[in-house]
Amino acid sequence: MHIKHHPVLGEQLQKTITIYFNDLPYTAYEQQTVAAALMANGIKRLGSSRNLVQPRGLFCTKGRCCSCYATINGEDHVRTCQTMVEDGMKIYPNDEDPEVRGECCGD
């Protein structure tokens, strides 16, 4: 599912790193978005819609549609299509509304 040898850009995928989705390890490449890494590993469901509770996943890949939101390293509602992978990154599907108020916000 990766383009390893691009005819114009040449060799793009070089260094592999490990990311975790639902605490399971997956291989990704540096300079790859979270959405691309998850799709390459066969993960297409990134969460559930609020109202209809239907699966959500990658749609526009431009950061405009909010379908690819996930929880990354403890931060809710992060656009996976606009976020680059980092080694050891922890990713969880967005299955509920984010925690808006907490200890840090004067609750």
URMO-V897757 format. One record per pair of residues at least 24 apart in sequence whose ideal C-beta (glycine too) atoms are under 10 Angstrom apart, sorted by the first residue. I is the first residue (numbers start at 1). GAP is how many residues later the second one is. D is the distance in Angstrom with one decimal. If there is no record, write none. Layout:
I/GAP/D
I/GAP/D
//
This chain:
1/35/9.1
1/38/6.9
1/39/4.6
1/40/8.4
1/41/8.2
2/27/7.4
2/30/8.6
2/34/8.6
2/35/9.7
2/37/9.9
2/38/5.7
4/25/9.4
13/27/9.6
15/72/9.3
16/71/9.4
17/68/6.4
17/69/7.4
17/70/4.1
17/71/7.8
17/72/8.3
18/67/9.5
18/69/6.3
18/70/6.7
18/71/8.6
19/53/9.5
19/66/5.5
19/67/7.8
19/68/7.7
19/69/7.4
19/70/4.6
19/71/7.9
19/72/6.3
20/68/7.3
20/69/6.9
20/70/5.0
20/71/6.6
20/72/9.0
21/25/9.3
21/49/8.5
21/68/9.1
21/69/8.4
21/70/4.8
21/71/7.4
21/72/8.1
22/68/9.3
22/69/7.9
22/70/6.2
22/71/7.2
23/67/7.6
23/68/9.7
23/69/8.4
25/63/9.6
26/59/9.7
26/63/9.9
26/65/8.9
28/56/9.7
28/57/4.5
28/58/9.2
28/59/8.7
28/61/8.2
29/56/7.6
30/54/8.1
30/55/7.2
30/56/8.8
30/57/8.3
31/53/6.7
31/54/8.3
32/52/7.0
32/53/5.4
33/25/9.5
33/28/8.2
33/35/9.2
33/46/9.1
33/47/6.7
33/48/5.7
33/49/6.9
33/50/6.4
33/51/6.1
33/52/7.1
34/34/8.3
34/36/7.0
34/38/6.6
34/44/7.9
34/45/8.7
34/46/4.0
34/47/7.7
34/48/8.7
34/49/4.9
34/50/7.4
34/51/5.6
34/52/9.1
34/55/7.2
34/57/6.3
35/24/9.9
35/26/6.9
35/32/9.9
35/33/5.2
35/35/8.5
35/44/8.3
35/45/4.0
35/46/4.3
35/47/8.4
35/48/8.0
35/50/9.7
36/25/8.6
36/44/8.7
36/45/8.0
36/48/9.6
36/49/8.4
37/43/8.7
37/47/9.4
37/48/5.1
37/52/9.0
37/54/8.9
38/30/9.0
38/32/8.2
38/42/6.8
38/47/9.3
38/53/7.2
38/55/9.9
39/29/9.9
39/41/9.4
39/42/9.9
43/27/9.9
43/48/8.9
43/50/8.9
45/48/6.6
45/50/9.8
46/24/5.0
46/25/9.8
46/34/6.2
46/35/9.7
46/45/8.7
46/46/9.6
46/47/5.6
46/48/6.8
46/49/9.7
47/24/8.5
47/30/9.2
47/33/9.7
47/45/8.8
47/46/4.4
47/47/3.5
47/48/5.6
47/49/8.7
48/45/7.4
48/46/7.5
48/47/4.9
48/48/8.1
49/45/9.7
49/46/9.9
50/44/9.5
50/45/9.7
50/46/8.2
50/47/6.7
53/42/8.7
55/38/9.1
56/37/8.4
56/38/7.5
56/39/9.5
57/36/9.7
66/28/9.6
68/26/9.1
69/24/9.1
69/25/4.6
69/29/8.9
70/24/5.4
70/25/9.8
71/24/9.0
71/25/9.7
71/27/8.2
71/28/10.0
74/25/10.0
76/24/9.0
//
